[in-house]
Structures are given as structure tokens and as C-alpha cells.
Amino acid sequence: MTVHFFKYHGTGNDFIIIDNRNKFFDKTNYTLISELCNRRFGIGADGLMLIENHSTYDFEMIYFNSDGKKGTMCGNGGRCIISFAKKLGLIKNSTKFVAYNKIYIGSIENNIIKLKFQDVQSIEKYSDNCQNGYIIDTGSPHFVKFVDNIETINVFEEGRKIRYSDKFKIDGINVDFVKIENDNTISVKTYERGVEDETYSCGTGVVASAIATSLKTKSEINNYKITTKGGNLKVGFEKSKIFENIWLEGPATFVFDGEIELN
């Protein structure tokens, strides 16, 4: 079987996207998904997404990590699939779609894609003898740790220590290392579960990092500029008893498309 695929990236966080509106792709073939994401023996990507029809909303997004397992929400992936939906003619400049059984809103203007997140209510300030940080679920669970040496930190080694620590090793967690550059600018590096390595950017991670920065600094600032390895993003929100009206903003780039023969 020949599959037509599309490759996108959001600030270096890259994805294979397949139009699965006719339901031809086997979503239970996790080995195949992992092989397609493999950077040496497949197409290569941090994750794979399927776009499917939905009875009520514009489309449904189904996301898989590069290890082949079905993932939770992916912020940069959500922005890329919005761009892809426009390419398919499913939407114009705004959308409402379903991902992970939740409704998301997005918009496009001059290749800048904005994605609205679910409200964030549950935040845990975590501390043990080795690690201190914030546990925040922004559609995917994140451990946010503030550091001064973000330029030199070994994200793979340090992120893996936390991800596979006793508290997190069963379900896993994404780990974000954050440096506060100034009042409204932070730098973020992320170790992603499912990829099990550092990625160039993580949408849900920068959202978690902006929220954690707001809590740590006790600031009234509600718009942050975020520098990642793969480029720049923006996060805005409203803060009361919870964090709401959360938006992730940045570019989504079409890289190439092609066909691959599946055995």
C-alpha cells in the first residue's frame, strides 16, 4: 500500500501528517508508526498525526509519539495540523476541532497559527531531596524546572533522570528546563516522553513553562516570549484562581510531501 504523507514542523518540532478521512490507515499498528518516525530507517519525525472527519467539528486530530504509542495533546502538532487542514480546504482562517476528546480553537494569519488551550487548574509545586519544580498538565503532563545553566545543561541526561525517577517512571512526564531572561522572556529546553530525547521545541511545554514562570515570579505579566532551540513562540493567558484563555502562538511550516510504500 502506498501512503501519501506530509511533513510539517513547528519551531523544529516535526511531524508526519496523514489525511485519514477515508480511514485507510491502521491506527493500531504502533510498530509501523514508530518505523515511519524513525530518523534513520523511516521518514523521521517527533510524532505522527492523522486528520480525520468529525461529525460536529471541522476535523479530529489523532496524535502518536515517535515511539508509536498514542499520545496526549501536542501544542506544536495542533498548530501544524491547523495549517494542514487549511491546505486541504477543510477550514479558512479559523477552526474548532477535536483532539484527545477535547475541543480546541485555532486561527491562522500570515502563517502564524494560534491555538487555544484548555484551562489549567491543577498545579503542584514539587520538591524532594533531588528535584524541585512545578508539575503542570497543559494537555500533556510537564515537570518544569528552573535553571541558570540552560546553555550548557545536558537535557537528555538531566531530563531522563526526572522522567524515569520513581514518581514518574510508570506514566512518564515531559521535562522542561527554564531560564528567566527578563520580565517577559524565557528560554526553554524540553525532554519529551515518547520521543525519549530532547526536542527542538514543545508547545505544551512552553505553555507550562510560561505558567510556572508566572507562579515563580508572582508577576502580573500574562504574555511571554519564549526562545526554544527551534525558534520563537508566544504564550498569553488570563490568571485568576485558574489559568484560562491560554493561547500558544507561532509559525507552522510545511517542509515536503511524498509517498512511501508500506510492506
BAKEKE-946230 format. One record per residue (C-alpha): residue number from 1; residue in one letter; y, x, z. Coordinates in Angstrom, 1 decimal, m for minus. Layout:
BEGIN
   i aa      y      x      z
 NUM  A      Y      X      Z
...
This chain:
BEGIN
   i aa      y      x      z
   1  M    0.0    0.0    0.0
   2  T    3.5    1.3   m0.9
   3  V    6.3    0.7    1.6
   4  H    9.9    0.8    0.8
   5  F   11.8    2.3    3.7
   6  F   15.4    3.1    4.6
   7  K   16.7    5.9    6.7
   8  Y   19.8    5.5    8.9
   9  H   21.4    7.4   11.7
  10  G   24.0    6.5   14.4
  11  T   25.7    9.8   15.5
  12  G   22.5   11.7   14.8
  13  N   20.1    9.2   16.5
  14  D   18.0    8.5   13.4
  15  F   15.7    5.6   12.4
  16  I   13.3    4.4    9.8
  17  I   14.1    0.7    8.9
  18  I   11.8   m1.6    7.0
  19  D   12.5   m5.0    5.7
  20  N    9.7   m7.0    7.1
  21  R   10.9  m10.5    6.3
  22  N    7.6  m11.3    4.5
  23  K    5.6   m9.9    7.4
  24  F    3.6   m7.4    5.4
  25  F    3.9   m4.5    7.9
  26  D    1.3   m4.3   10.7
  27  K    3.3   m4.2   13.9
  28  T    0.2   m3.4   15.9
  29  N   m0.6   m0.2   14.0
  30  Y    1.0    2.2   16.6
  31  T   m0.7    5.2   15.1
  32  L    0.9    4.6   11.7
  33  I    4.3    4.1   13.3
  34  S    4.0    7.4   15.1
  35  E    2.9    9.1   11.9
  36  L    5.9    7.8   10.0
  37  C    8.2    9.0   12.7
  38  N    6.6   12.5   12.8
  39  R    9.1   15.1   11.6
  40  R    6.5   17.4   10.0
  41  F    3.9   15.1    8.6
  42  G    5.9   11.8    8.1
  43  I    9.4   10.6    7.2
  44  G   10.8   11.8   10.5
  45  A   12.9    9.7   13.0
  46  D   13.6    9.0   16.6
  47  G   12.3    5.5   16.1
  48  L   11.3    2.8   13.6
  49  M   12.8   m0.7   13.3
  50  L   11.7   m3.8   11.5
  51  I   14.1   m6.5   10.4
  52  E   12.6  m10.0   10.3
  53  N   13.7  m13.6    9.8
  54  H   14.7  m15.7   12.8
  55  S   14.7  m19.5   12.9
  56  T   18.1  m19.7   14.7
  57  Y   20.0  m16.4   14.3
  58  D   20.7  m14.1   11.5
  59  F   17.7  m11.9   12.0
  60  E   15.4  m10.3   14.6
  61  M   15.2   m6.6   15.3
  62  I   11.9   m5.1   16.4
  63  Y   12.1   m1.6   17.7
  64  F    9.4    1.1   18.2
  65  N    9.8    4.5   19.8
  66  S    8.7    7.6   17.8
  67  D    5.5    7.7   19.8
  68  G    4.6    4.4   18.1
  69  K    5.0    2.2   21.2
  70  K    7.2   m0.9   21.1
  71  G   10.5   m0.1   22.8
  72  T   13.2   m2.0   24.6
  73  M   16.8   m2.3   23.3
  74  C   18.2    0.6   21.3
  75  G   22.0    0.7   21.0
  76  N   22.4    3.0   18.1
  77  G   19.5    1.3   16.4
  78  G   21.2   m2.0   16.9
  79  R   24.3   m0.7   15.2
  80  C   22.2    0.7   12.3
  81  I   20.3   m2.5   11.8
  82  I   23.6   m4.4   11.6
  83  S   24.7   m2.1    8.8
  84  F   21.3   m2.6    7.1
  85  A   21.5   m6.4    7.4
  86  K   24.8   m6.3    5.6
  87  K   23.2   m4.2    2.9
  88  L   20.5   m6.8    2.5
  89  G   23.2   m9.6    2.2
  90  L   22.0  m11.3    5.4
  91  I   25.4  m11.0    7.0
  92  K   29.0  m10.3    6.1
  93  N   31.2   m8.7    8.8
  94  S   29.8  m10.3   11.9
  95  T   26.4  m11.2   13.3
  96  K   24.4  m12.8   16.0
  97  F   20.8  m11.5   16.2
  98  V   17.8  m11.3   18.5
  99  A   16.3   m8.1   19.9
 100  Y   13.8   m7.9   22.7
 101  N   14.1  m11.7   23.3
 102  K   17.8  m11.5   23.9
 103  I   20.8  m12.4   21.8
 104  Y   23.2   m9.7   20.6
 105  I   26.6   m9.9   18.8
 106  G   27.9   m7.4   16.4
 107  S   30.6   m6.7   13.9
 108  I   31.4   m4.3   11.0
 109  E   34.8   m2.9   10.0
 110  N   35.1    0.1    7.7
 111  N   31.6    1.4    8.6
 112  I   32.5    1.2   12.3
 113  I   29.9   m1.0   13.9
 114  K   30.5   m2.7   17.3
 115  L   27.6   m4.0   19.4
 116  K   28.0   m6.2   22.4
 117  F   25.6   m5.6   25.3
 118  Q   24.1   m7.9   27.9
 119  D   25.9   m7.9   31.2
 120  V   24.9   m5.2   33.7
 121  Q   24.3   m6.4   37.3
 122  S   21.6   m4.2   38.8
 123  I   22.7   m0.7   39.6
 124  E   21.0    1.6   42.1
 125  K   22.6    4.8   43.5
 126  Y   19.5    7.0   43.8
 127  S   19.1   10.1   46.0
 128  D   16.2   12.2   47.1
 129  N   15.8   15.9   48.0
 130  C   15.9   17.0   44.4
 131  Q   17.8   14.5   42.3
 132  N   21.0   12.4   42.7
 133  G   22.2    9.8   40.2
 134  Y   22.5    6.2   39.1
 135  I   19.7    4.0   37.8
 136  I   21.2    1.5   35.3
 137  D   19.5   m0.8   32.9
 138  T   21.6   m1.4   29.8
 139  G   18.7   m2.9   27.8
 140  S   16.7    0.2   28.5
 141  P   16.4    2.0   31.9
 142  H   18.5    5.1   32.4
 143  F   18.9    7.7   35.1
 144  V   22.5    9.1   34.9
 145  K   23.1   12.5   36.5
 146  F   26.5   14.2   36.6
 147  V   26.6   17.9   35.9
 148  D   29.1   20.7   35.3
 149  N   27.0   22.8   33.1
 150  I   26.3   20.3   30.2
 151  E   26.9   23.0   27.6
 152  T   24.0   25.2   28.9
 153  I   21.7   22.7   30.6
 154  N   18.1   22.6   29.2
 155  V   17.9   18.9   28.5
 156  F   14.2   18.9   27.6
 157  E   13.1   20.7   30.8
 158  E   15.5   19.0   33.2
 159  G   15.1   15.6   31.7
 160  R   11.4   15.9   31.7
 161  K   11.3   16.7   35.4
 162  I   13.1   13.4   36.2
 163  R   11.2   11.3   33.6
 164  Y    7.8   12.4   34.9
 165  S    8.7   12.5   38.6
 166  D    6.7   10.3   40.9
 167  K    9.2    7.5   40.9
 168  F    9.4    7.2   37.1
 169  K    6.3    8.7   35.6
 170  I    4.4    5.4   35.1
 171  D    7.0    3.3   33.3
 172  G    9.3    6.2   32.2
 173  I   13.0    6.4   32.2
 174  N   15.7    7.8   29.9
 175  V   17.8   10.6   31.5
 176  D   21.5   11.1   30.8
 177  F   23.4   14.2   31.8
 178  V   27.1   13.6   32.0
 179  K   30.1   15.8   32.3
 180  I   33.5   14.2   33.0
 181  E   36.0   15.9   30.7
 182  N   39.1   13.9   31.7
 183  D   40.0   10.4   32.9
 184  N   38.6    8.5   29.9
 185  T   36.4   11.1   28.1
 186  I   32.9   12.2   29.0
 187  S   30.2   14.3   27.3
 188  V   26.6   13.0   27.4
 189  K   23.3   14.6   26.6
 190  T   20.1   12.4   26.7
 191  Y   16.4   12.9   27.2
 192  E   14.7    9.8   25.7
 193  R   11.4    8.4   26.9
 194  G    9.2    7.5   23.9
 195  V   10.7   10.4   22.0
 196  E   10.0   12.7   24.9
 197  D   12.7   15.1   23.9
 198  E   16.5   15.4   23.7
 199  T   18.0   13.1   21.0
 200  Y   21.4   13.7   19.3
 201  S   22.7   10.5   20.8
 202  C   21.6    7.4   22.7
 203  G   23.5    4.1   22.5
 204  T   22.2    2.5   25.7
 205  G   22.6    5.9   27.3
 206  V   26.3    6.3   26.6
 207  V   26.9    2.8   27.9
 208  A   25.0    3.6   31.1
 209  S   26.9    6.8   31.4
 210  A   30.3    5.1   31.0
 211  I   29.4    2.6   33.6
 212  A   28.2    5.3   36.0
 213  T   31.4    7.2   35.5
 214  S   33.5    4.2   36.4
 215  L   31.5    3.8   39.6
 216  K   31.6    7.5   40.5
 217  T   35.3    7.9   40.0
 218  K   36.2    4.5   41.3
 219  S   38.5    4.2   38.4
 220  E   40.1    1.1   36.8
 221  I   39.7    2.6   33.4
 222  N   37.5    0.4   31.2
 223  N   37.4    2.2   27.9
 224  Y   35.7    5.6   27.5
 225  K   35.4    8.1   24.7
 226  I   32.0    9.7   24.6
 227  T   31.1   13.0   23.0
 228  T   27.4   13.4   22.1
 229  K   25.5   16.1   20.2
 230  G   25.6   14.0   17.1
 231  G   29.1   12.6   17.2
 232  N   31.6   10.4   19.0
 233  L   31.2    6.9   20.4
 234  K   33.3    4.5   22.4
 235  V   32.4    2.2   25.2
 236  G   34.5   m0.6   26.6
 237  F   33.8   m3.2   29.3
 238  E   35.3   m5.5   31.9
 239  K   34.5   m4.9   35.6
 240  S   34.4   m7.4   38.4
 241  K   31.4   m7.9   40.6
 242  I   29.4   m7.0   37.5
 243  F   30.0   m5.2   34.2
 244  E   30.5   m7.6   31.4
 245  N   31.9   m7.9   27.9
 246  I   30.4   m4.5   27.2
 247  W   30.9   m3.1   23.7
 248  L   29.5    0.1   22.0
 249  E   31.4    1.3   19.0
 250  G   30.8    3.9   16.4
 251  P   29.6    4.8   12.9
 252  A   26.2    4.0   11.4
 253  T   25.3    6.0    8.3
 254  F   22.8    5.3    5.5
 255  V   21.0    8.5    4.7
 256  F   18.5    7.7    2.0
 257  D   15.7    5.3    1.0
 258  G   12.4    5.9   m0.6
 259  E    8.8    4.7   m0.9
 260  I    5.8    6.0    1.0
 261  E    2.1    5.3    0.1
 262  L    0.2    4.2    3.2
 263  N   m3.5    5.1    3.4
